[in-house]
Amino acid sequence: MRFLAAASVLAISLAACGDQTDTEIEDTAAETGEAADSAEMNGDAMTEDGMAEEDMAAGEDDSEAIVQAAQAEVDNSVAEITAEDVANRIEILASDAFEGRAPATPGGERTVEWVTQEMQRIGLEPMSDAGYTQTVPLVEATLDTAQSDFAISGPDGDISLQLGEDVVYWTKQMENEVSFEDSELVFIGYGSVAPEYDWNDYADMDWSGKTVVMLVNDPGFATEDPELFNGRAMTYYGRWTYKFEEAGRQGPDAAIIIHETEPASYGWSVVRNSWTGPQLSLETEDPKAKLEGWVTREKAEEMFTAAGLDLEELKEQAKERGFAPVPMEGLTASGTVVSDVKRSESKNVGGVIRGSERPDEYVLYTGHWDHLGAQPADFGEDTIYNGAVDNASGTAGILEIGEKFAKRETPPARSVMILAVTAEESGLIGSDYFAQNPVVPLKDIVAGINIDAMLPDSESRDMVVIGYGSSELEDMLAEVVEPMGKTLTPDPNAEAGYYYRSDHISLAKRGVPMLYAEGGEDLIEGGTEAGEAAAADYRANAYHGVADEYDDSWDMSGIVADLKILYQLGENLADSESWPEWYDGSEFKAIREEQRASE
């Protein structure tokens, strides 16, 4: 998102996925005070908590009228990408009738129905033999704080750990109760296994019966050495999601990350808010540690001191290749994690424009249809998180692009898939499920373009590429924008790792080259000052809040210009025989090469 990429060091929100909200409640939760568990509220809660029935009925009538009026316009949509068509689709998706589009709620189900009907109406074929939808199994786990416990014991007794203040923890094993005792603590540096960098923090050890303690981000951030990982720009090895995934593969009892604000790019309040309350996840067979969690820097220092170790000294050692795990002598961890586990389901929605020459090769467009749902009636006068920018705009955008492809005079040479995924705000769950259970082989997806939260303002002179320096898709994008007099701008806060915080990463980490680009802040009308002001206003007043609503006065010119560019990039790919590759040094390059070699 432009409003994220432009921020200095925000704290954006994800709380469980990838990040438990998209792009994550991590960052902005600290600034806006929105808790991650707001995503668990839904439209039903409004009636359950006592909204007057006549007020509810009036609200429903108003929203239904808005939807019907906008739908009448959408039904006459044209092949070209226009401000009117995009605006009408955003207005529908962001209306109160969809109750904030939370997965596994009536509003979410209605969203799926509408997106499915819209794909069918504009001429997209179902994405698979099963139809337009893919069922995504969801698991919601809520920590029972009264019955759960996590303790660290040392030579001089237990080290006090107050939940929320000193530590947050959970389990992704999706059992009602898991436990372990007397697990030996080991400091493992950054917790990375990166063959392309000749790096292995786990070395050759048996990790059963151990609790691993690790740093956030990666060694490149610590050293700012451009030859080490990706320098100050975060790689996937720096993301907390990767660290827990790798710990699951290695087999310790528990995995703990030491929180530090600068390398994490968000404060402790974000950790506390994002990982408490109900947590949505996929039910998978991927191995997981019994306990995952974070500990504050202050409490970590106390732990290292109790083990006779100096945390700062070990941090210096950990950023050097060849670092070996360091046992935290005398410290053991024990834990019991009791959770209330509930299971439900939601749906991804996808349609295809079938290619005329190479129909088994696909260009992919992704965008998430979900948002945060609604709060109880006593929350305030406005209870619905409409998510107009995040991400009714992206969903409308991929439908607009899909319609333009579907109404071409001749079909593209390759197939084009339009994929609206669910549960992004709960941790990139829908895209992750699709990537694990693709309806077409991943090796046959040529490349993908993700659209997430487009701000309504005037056209910009540049496009920001999140994760700049990743793949040849950037070269192809440059060929599209340069004749327009536009430039490509690298993500100004690459150290925050925004490339790893939206749906494209679910496919990228499995090898598929993915682009995440959007209009920049150098606006044609008002310049950088106006662009920065618009982004700052959205962050402060609307992001993940009830004020993220559609407005008839929106300037759609920037959104339309960006969609036309992203359409053209996809069309160039769909009509070509090229297979864009990851740049040398990418953590995903070897995965893609092995994937393509399987042909």
PAKOL-363320 format. One record per residue (C-alpha): residue number from 1; residue in one letter; x, y, z. Coordinates in steps of 0.5 Angstrom, whole numbers, padded with zeros to 4 digits, m for minus. Layout:
# residues N
 seq type    c1    c2    c3
 NUM    a     X     Y     Z
...
This chain:
# residues 599
 seq type    c1    c2    c3
   1    m  0000  0000  0000
   2    r  0003  0007 m0002
   3    f  0001  0010  0005
   4    l  0005  0004  0008
   5    a  0011  0004  0004
   6    a  0011  0012  0005
   7    a  0011  0012  0012
   8    s  0018  0012  0016
   9    v  0018  0007  0021
  10    l  0011  0006  0023
  11    a  0008  0000  0026
  12    i  0003 m0004  0021
  13    s m0001 m0009  0023
  14    l m0001 m0017  0022
  15    a m0002 m0021  0027
  16    a m0002 m0028  0025
  17    c  0000 m0031  0018
  18    g  0003 m0028  0015
  19    d  0001 m0023  0020
  20    q m0005 m0022  0023
  21    t m0008 m0017  0019
  22    d m0005 m0015  0013
  23    t m0001 m0012  0012
  24    e m0003 m0012  0018
  25    i m0005 m0009  0024
  26    e  0002 m0009  0027
  27    d  0004 m0002  0024
  28    t m0002  0002  0025
  29    a m0005 m0001  0031
  30    a  0000  0002  0035
  31    e m0002  0009  0032
  32    t m0010  0008  0032
  33    g m0011  0004  0038
  34    e m0014 m0002  0033
  35    a m0014 m0008  0037
  36    a m0013 m0014  0032
  37    d m0019 m0018  0035
  38    s m0023 m0013  0032
  39    a m0023 m0017  0026
  40    e m0027 m0022  0030
  41    m m0033 m0018  0031
  42    n m0039 m0019  0025
  43    g m0045 m0016  0023
  44    d m0049 m0021  0028
  45    a m0046 m0018  0034
  46    m m0050 m0012  0032
  47    t m0056 m0015  0033
  48    e m0054 m0019  0039
  49    d m0051 m0013  0043
  50    g m0058 m0009  0042
  51    m m0058 m0005  0036
  52    a m0065 m0002  0036
  53    e m0069 m0007  0031
  54    e m0072 m0001  0027
  55    d m0065  0003  0027
  56    m m0062 m0004  0024
  57    a m0068 m0004  0019
  58    a m0067  0003  0017
  59    g m0060  0002  0016
  60    e m0061 m0004  0012
  61    d m0066 m0001  0007
  62    d m0061  0005  0006
  63    s m0055  0000  0005
  64    e m0060 m0004  0000
  65    a m0062  0002 m0004
  66    i m0054  0004 m0005
  67    v m0053 m0003 m0007
  68    q m0058 m0003 m0012
  69    a m0057  0004 m0015
  70    a m0049  0002 m0016
  71    q m0051 m0005 m0018
  72    a m0055 m0002 m0024
  73    e m0049  0002 m0026
  74    v m0045 m0004 m0025
  75    d m0049 m0008 m0030
  76    n m0048 m0003 m0035
  77    s m0040 m0003 m0034
  78    v m0036 m0002 m0040
  79    a m0030 m0006 m0043
  80    e m0025  0000 m0041
  81    i m0022  0001 m0034
  82    t m0026  0007 m0032
  83    a m0027  0012 m0026
  84    e m0035  0010 m0026
  85    d m0034  0003 m0026
  86    v m0029  0002 m0021
  87    a m0032  0007 m0016
  88    n m0039  0003 m0017
  89    r m0036 m0003 m0015
  90    i m0032  0000 m0009
  91    e m0039  0003 m0007
  92    i m0042 m0004 m0007
  93    l m0037 m0008 m0003
  94    a m0036 m0002  0002
  95    s m0043 m0001  0003
  96    d m0046 m0003  0010
  97    a m0050 m0009  0007
  98    f m0044 m0013  0007
  99    e m0043 m0011  0014
 100    g m0035 m0010  0014
 101    r m0034 m0017  0010
 102    a m0031 m0021  0015
 103    p m0030 m0028  0013
 104    a m0035 m0034  0016
 105    t m0040 m0028  0017
 106    p m0046 m0027  0013
 107    g m0043 m0021  0011
 108    g m0037 m0025  0008
 109    e m0042 m0030  0005
 110    r m0045 m0024  0001
 111    t m0039 m0022 m0001
 112    v m0037 m0028 m0004
 113    e m0044 m0029 m0007
 114    w m0043 m0022 m0010
 115    v m0036 m0023 m0013
 116    t m0038 m0030 m0016
 117    q m0044 m0027 m0020
 118    e m0040 m0021 m0022
 119    m m0034 m0025 m0025
 120    q m0039 m0029 m0028
 121    r m0043 m0023 m0031
 122    i m0037 m0020 m0034
 123    g m0035 m0027 m0038
 124    l m0030 m0030 m0033
 125    e m0030 m0038 m0033
 126    p m0030 m0041 m0027
 127    m m0022 m0042 m0024
 128    s m0023 m0050 m0023
 129    d m0028 m0056 m0025
 130    a m0030 m0054 m0018
 131    g m0033 m0047 m0020
 132    y m0031 m0040 m0018
 133    t m0030 m0042 m0011
 134    q m0025 m0045 m0007
 135    t m0027 m0047  0001
 136    v m0022 m0045  0006
 137    p m0022 m0048  0012
 138    l m0021 m0043  0018
 139    v m0019 m0045  0025
 140    e m0020 m0039  0031
 141    a m0016 m0040  0037
 142    t m0017 m0036  0043
 143    l m0012 m0037  0049
 144    d m0015 m0039  0056
 145    t m0011 m0034  0060
 146    a m0013 m0037  0066
 147    q m0011 m0044  0065
 148    s m0005 m0042  0061
 149    d  0002 m0041  0063
 150    f  0009 m0040  0061
 151    a  0015 m0040  0066
 152    i  0023 m0039  0065
 153    s  0027 m0042  0071
 154    g  0034 m0041  0073
 155    p  0039 m0042  0078
 156    d  0036 m0037  0082
 157    g  0029 m0039  0081
 158    d  0023 m0037  0076
 159    i  0024 m0031  0072
 160    s  0017 m0027  0072
 161    l  0014 m0027  0066
 162    q  0007 m0022  0066
 163    l  0003 m0024  0060
 164    g  0002 m0018  0056
 165    e  0007 m0014  0059
 166    d  0013 m0018  0058
 167    v  0011 m0024  0054
 168    v  0006 m0026  0049
 169    y  0005 m0033  0047
 170    w  0000 m0038  0043
 171    t  0000 m0045  0040
 172    k m0001 m0046  0032
 173    q m0002 m0054  0034
 174    m m0009 m0052  0034
 175    e m0010 m0057  0040
 176    n m0015 m0055  0046
 177    e m0008 m0056  0050
 178    v m0001 m0057  0049
 179    s  0005 m0057  0054
 180    f  0012 m0058  0055
 181    e  0017 m0058  0061
 182    d  0024 m0057  0063
 183    s  0026 m0055  0056
 184    e  0033 m0052  0055
 185    l  0034 m0045  0053
 186    v  0038 m0044  0047
 187    f  0040 m0037  0043
 188    i  0040 m0038  0036
 189    g  0042 m0032  0033
 190    y  0037 m0030  0028
 191    g  0034 m0037  0027
 192    s  0035 m0037  0019
 193    v  0037 m0043  0015
 194    a  0039 m0039  0008
 195    p  0043 m0044  0004
 196    e  0044 m0038 m0002
 197    y  0048 m0034  0004
 198    d  0051 m0040  0006
 199    w  0048 m0039  0013
 200    n  0045 m0044  0018
 201    d  0043 m0041  0025
 202    y  0041 m0048  0027
 203    a  0047 m0052  0025
 204    d  0047 m0059  0026
 205    m  0044 m0060  0033
 206    d  0038 m0064  0035
 207    w  0033 m0059  0037
 208    s  0028 m0064  0041
 209    g  0027 m0062  0048
 210    k  0030 m0055  0047
 211    t  0027 m0048  0047
 212    v  0030 m0043  0042
 213    v  0031 m0036  0043
 214    m  0032 m0031  0037
 215    l  0033 m0024  0034
 216    v  0028 m0021  0030
 217    n  0030 m0018  0022
 218    d  0036 m0021  0019
 219    p  0044 m0020  0019
 220    g  0044 m0015  0013
 221    f  0039 m0010  0017
 222    a  0044 m0011  0023
 223    t  0051 m0010  0019
 224    e  0048 m0006  0013
 225    d  0053 m0009  0009
 226    p  0049 m0010  0002
 227    e  0053 m0016  0001
 228    l  0050 m0020  0007
 229    f  0043 m0022  0006
 230    n  0040 m0016  0002
 231    g  0043 m0011  0007
 232    r  0039 m0006  0011
 233    a  0033 m0008  0006
 234    m  0029 m0014  0010
 235    t  0029 m0021  0007
 236    y  0024 m0026  0008
 237    y  0029 m0029  0013
 238    g  0028 m0023  0017
 239    r  0020 m0024  0018
 240    w  0017 m0027  0024
 241    t  0013 m0031  0020
 242    y  0019 m0035  0017
 243    k  0022 m0035  0024
 244    f  0016 m0039  0027
 245    e  0016 m0043  0020
 246    e  0023 m0045  0021
 247    a  0023 m0047  0028
 248    g  0017 m0052  0026
 249    r  0021 m0055  0021
 250    q  0027 m0056  0026
 251    g  0023 m0059  0032
 252    p  0024 m0055  0038
 253    d  0019 m0055  0044
 254    a  0018 m0047  0043
 255    a  0020 m0041  0039
 256    i  0021 m0034  0042
 257    i  0023 m0028  0039
 258    i  0026 m0022  0042
 259    h  0022 m0016  0041
 260    e  0026 m0009  0039
 261    t  0023 m0003  0036
 262    e  0027 m0001  0030
 263    p  0029 m0008  0027
 264    a  0021 m0010  0028
 265    s  0019 m0003  0025
 266    y  0014 m0003  0031
 267    g  0013 m0002  0038
 268    w  0011 m0007  0044
 269    s  0004 m0005  0044
 270    v  0003 m0008  0037
 271    v  0006 m0014  0039
 272    r  0001 m0014  0045
 273    n m0005 m0012  0041
 274    s m0004 m0016  0035
 275    w m0003 m0023  0038
 276    t m0008 m0023  0044
 277    g m0015 m0025  0043
 278    p m0018 m0030  0038
 279    q m0013 m0032  0032
 280    l m0015 m0034  0026
 281    s m0010 m0040  0022
 282    l m0010 m0045  0017
 283    e m0011 m0052  0019
 284    t m0005 m0055  0016
 285    e  0000 m0061  0017
 286    d  0006 m0056  0017
 287    p  0010 m0058  0023
 288    k  0009 m0052  0029
 289    a  0013 m0051  0035
 290    k  0008 m0053  0041
 291    l  0009 m0045  0043
 292    e  0011 m0039  0039
 293    g  0011 m0032  0042
 294    w  0015 m0026  0043
 295    v  0019 m0023  0049
 296    t  0021 m0016  0051
 297    r  0028 m0013  0050
 298    e  0028 m0012  0058
 299    k  0026 m0019  0060
 300    a  0031 m0022  0055
 301    e  0036 m0018  0058
 302    e  0034 m0021  0065
 303    m  0034 m0028  0062
 304    f  0041 m0027  0059
 305    t  0044 m0025  0065
 306    a  0041 m0030  0069
 307    a  0045 m0035  0064
 308    g  0051 m0031  0065
 309    l  0051 m0028  0058
 310    d  0051 m0021  0055
 311    l  0046 m0020  0050
 312    e  0049 m0015  0046
 313    e  0056 m0018  0046
 314    l  0052 m0024  0043
 315    k  0048 m0020  0038
 316    e  0055 m0018  0035
 317    q  0057 m0025  0034
 318    a  0050 m0027  0031
 319    k  0051 m0022  0025
 320    e  0057 m0026  0023
 321    r  0057 m0032  0018
 322    g  0059 m0039  0022
 323    f  0055 m0036  0029
 324    a  0054 m0043  0033
 325    p  0048 m0043  0038
 326    v  0049 m0042  0045
 327    p  0046 m0046  0050
 328    m  0043 m0041  0056
 329    e  0046 m0045  0061
 330    g  0041 m0046  0067
 331    l  0035 m0044  0064
 332    t  0029 m0048  0062
 333    a  0022 m0047  0060
 334    s  0016 m0050  0062
 335    g  0009 m0048  0059
 336    t  0002 m0050  0058
 337    v m0002 m0047  0053
 338    v m0010 m0048  0053
 339    s m0014 m0045  0048
 340    d m0021 m0045  0046
 341    v m0021 m0048  0039
 342    k m0027 m0047  0034
 343    r m0027 m0049  0026
 344    s m0031 m0045  0020
 345    e m0029 m0044  0013
 346    s m0029 m0038  0008
 347    k m0028 m0038  0001
 348    n m0023 m0035 m0005
 349    v m0026 m0033 m0011
 350    g m0023 m0034 m0018
 351    g m0025 m0033 m0025
 352    v m0021 m0034 m0032
 353    i m0020 m0031 m0038
 354    r m0018 m0037 m0042
 355    g m0012 m0037 m0047
 356    s m0012 m0038 m0054
 357    e m0005 m0041 m0055
 358    r m0002 m0043 m0049
 359    p m0008 m0044 m0044
 360    d m0004 m0048 m0039
 361    e  0000 m0042 m0038
 362    y m0003 m0037 m0033
 363    v m0002 m0029 m0031
 364    l m0005 m0028 m0024
 365    y m0008 m0022 m0021
 366    t m0010 m0022 m0013
 367    g m0013 m0018 m0009
 368    h m0017 m0019 m0002
 369    w m0024 m0018 m0001
 370    d m0025 m0019  0006
 371    h m0024 m0014  0012
 372    l m0025 m0013  0019
 373    g m0033 m0014  0020
 374    a m0037 m0010  0025
 375    q m0036 m0008  0033
 376    p m0042 m0009  0038
 377    a m0047 m0004  0038
 378    d m0045  0000  0044
 379    f m0038  0001  0040
 380    g m0041  0008  0037
 381    e m0046  0011  0032
 382    d m0042  0007  0027
 383    t m0040  0000  0028
 384    i m0038 m0003  0021
 385    y m0031 m0003  0018
 386    n m0033 m0002  0011
 387    g m0026 m0002  0008
 388    a m0027  0002  0002
 389    v m0019  0003  0001
 390    d m0017 m0003  0004
 391    n m0019 m0007  0000
 392    a m0026 m0006 m0004
 393    s m0021 m0002 m0008
 394    g m0017 m0008 m0010
 395    t m0022 m0012 m0011
 396    a m0026 m0007 m0015
 397    g m0019 m0007 m0019
 398    i m0018 m0014 m0021
 399    l m0025 m0014 m0023
 400    e m0024 m0008 m0027
 401    i m0018 m0011 m0030
 402    g m0021 m0018 m0031
 403    e m0027 m0015 m0035
 404    k m0022 m0011 m0040
 405    f m0019 m0018 m0041
 406    a m0025 m0022 m0042
 407    k m0028 m0016 m0047
 408    r m0022 m0016 m0051
 409    e m0023 m0017 m0059
 410    t m0019 m0023 m0059
 411    p m0017 m0027 m0052
 412    p m0010 m0027 m0050
 413    a m0005 m0032 m0052
 414    r m0004 m0034 m0044
 415    s m0010 m0035 m0039
 416    v m0011 m0030 m0034
 417    m m0013 m0031 m0027
 418    i m0017 m0026 m0023
 419    l m0017 m0029 m0016
 420    a m0020 m0025 m0010
 421    v m0018 m0028 m0003
 422    t m0021 m0029  0004
 423    a m0018 m0028  0011
 424    e m0012 m0023  0009
 425    e m0013 m0019  0015
 426    s m0013 m0025  0019
 427    g m0006 m0027  0017
 428    l m0006 m0028  0009
 429    i m0010 m0034  0010
 430    g m0014 m0035  0004
 431    s m0008 m0033 m0001
 432    d m0003 m0038  0003
 433    y m0009 m0044  0002
 434    f m0009 m0042 m0005
 435    a m0001 m0043 m0005
 436    q m0001 m0049 m0002
 437    n m0007 m0052 m0006
 438    p m0007 m0049 m0012
 439    v m0012 m0050 m0017
 440    v m0007 m0050 m0023
 441    p  0000 m0052 m0022
 442    l  0005 m0046 m0019
 443    k  0010 m0048 m0024
 444    d  0005 m0046 m0030
 445    i  0003 m0039 m0026
 446    v  0008 m0034 m0030
 447    a  0008 m0029 m0025
 448    g  0003 m0025 m0021
 449    i  0001 m0018 m0019
 450    n m0002 m0016 m0013
 451    i m0007 m0010 m0011
 452    d m0008 m0008 m0004
 453    a m0011 m0002 m0002
 454    m m0011  0004 m0007
 455    l m0012  0011 m0005
 456    p m0016  0015 m0008
 457    d m0013  0022 m0011
 458    s m0010  0025 m0017
 459    e m0005  0021 m0022
 460    s  0002  0021 m0019
 461    r  0009  0022 m0023
 462    d  0012  0015 m0020
 463    m  0010  0008 m0018
 464    v  0013  0005 m0012
 465    v  0015 m0002 m0012
 466    i  0015 m0005 m0006
 467    g  0020 m0010 m0005
 468    y  0024 m0007 m0010
 469    g  0030 m0011 m0013
 470    s  0026 m0017 m0013
 471    s  0025 m0020 m0020
 472    e  0025 m0018 m0028
 473    l  0017 m0016 m0027
 474    e  0020 m0009 m0025
 475    d  0024 m0009 m0032
 476    m  0017 m0010 m0035
 477    l  0014 m0005 m0031
 478    a  0019  0000 m0033
 479    e  0018 m0001 m0040
 480    v  0010  0000 m0039
 481    v  0011  0007 m0035
 482    e  0017  0010 m0038
 483    p  0014  0012 m0044
 484    m  0008  0015 m0040
 485    g  0014  0020 m0037
 486    k  0013  0016 m0030
 487    t  0019  0013 m0026
 488    l  0019  0007 m0021
 489    t  0021  0009 m0014
 490    p  0024  0004 m0009
 491    d  0020  0002 m0003
 492    p  0023  0008  0002
 493    n  0022  0003  0008
 494    a  0025 m0003  0005
 495    e  0028 m0005  0012
 496    a  0021 m0006  0015
 497    g  0019 m0012  0010
 498    y  0013 m0009  0007
 499    y  0014 m0014  0001
 500    y  0012 m0020  0006
 501    r  0006 m0017  0009
 502    s  0001 m0018  0003
 503    d m0002 m0024 m0001
 504    h  0003 m0024 m0006
 505    i  0008 m0027 m0001
 506    s  0004 m0033  0000
 507    l  0006 m0035 m0008
 508    a  0013 m0031 m0008
 509    k  0015 m0036 m0002
 510    r  0013 m0042 m0006
 511    g  0017 m0039 m0012
 512    v  0012 m0035 m0017
 513    p  0015 m0028 m0019
 514    m  0010 m0023 m0016
 515    l  0010 m0016 m0016
 516    y  0007 m0011 m0011
 517    a  0007 m0004 m0014
 518    e  0002  0002 m0013
 519    g  0002  0010 m0015
 520    g  0007  0014 m0011
 521    e  0006  0020 m0007
 522    d  0009  0025 m0013
 523    l  0002  0027 m0015
 524    i  0001  0031 m0021
 525    e m0004  0035 m0017
 526    g  0000  0038 m0011
 527    g  0006  0034 m0012
 528    t  0010  0030 m0006
 529    e  0007  0035 m0001
 530    a  0000  0033 m0003
 531    g  0001  0026 m0003
 532    e  0004  0025  0003
 533    a m0001  0029  0007
 534    a m0007  0024  0004
 535    a m0003  0018  0006
 536    a m0002  0021  0013
 537    d m0009  0023  0013
 538    y m0011  0016  0011
 539    r m0006  0012  0016
 540    a m0009  0017  0022
 541    n m0016  0017  0021
 542    a m0018  0011  0017
 543    y m0014  0005  0016
 544    h m0017 m0001  0020
 545    g m0022  0004  0023
 546    v m0030  0006  0021
 547    a m0028  0012  0017
 548    d m0025  0008  0011
 549    e m0032  0009  0007
 550    y m0033  0010  0000
 551    d m0034  0018 m0002
 552    d m0038  0020 m0008
 553    s m0033  0026 m0008
 554    w m0027  0021 m0009
 555    d m0022  0023 m0014
 556    m m0021  0016 m0018
 557    s m0016  0019 m0023
 558    g m0010  0016 m0020
 559    i m0013  0009 m0018
 560    v m0015  0009 m0026
 561    a m0008  0011 m0028
 562    d m0005  0005 m0024
 563    l m0010  0000 m0026
 564    k m0009  0001 m0033
 565    i m0001  0001 m0032
 566    l m0002 m0006 m0028
 567    y m0007 m0008 m0034
 568    q m0002 m0007 m0039
 569    l  0004 m0010 m0035
 570    g m0001 m0017 m0035
 571    e m0003 m0016 m0042
 572    n  0004 m0016 m0044
 573    l  0006 m0022 m0040
 574    a  0000 m0026 m0043
 575    d  0001 m0024 m0050
 576    s  0009 m0026 m0050
 577    e  0013 m0032 m0049
 578    s  0017 m0029 m0043
 579    w  0018 m0032 m0036
 580    p  0020 m0027 m0031
 581    e  0025 m0029 m0026
 582    w  0027 m0027 m0020
 583    y  0034 m0023 m0019
 584    d  0040 m0027 m0017
 585    g  0041 m0027 m0009
 586    s  0033 m0027 m0008
 587    e  0031 m0032 m0003
 588    f  0026 m0035 m0008
 589    k  0030 m0036 m0014
 590    a  0032 m0043 m0012
 591    i  0025 m0045 m0011
 592    r  0023 m0043 m0018
 593    e  0028 m0046 m0021
 594    e  0027 m0053 m0018
 595    q  0020 m0052 m0019
 596    r  0020 m0050 m0027
 597    a  0026 m0056 m0028
 598    s  0020 m0061 m0025
 599    e  0017 m0060 m0032
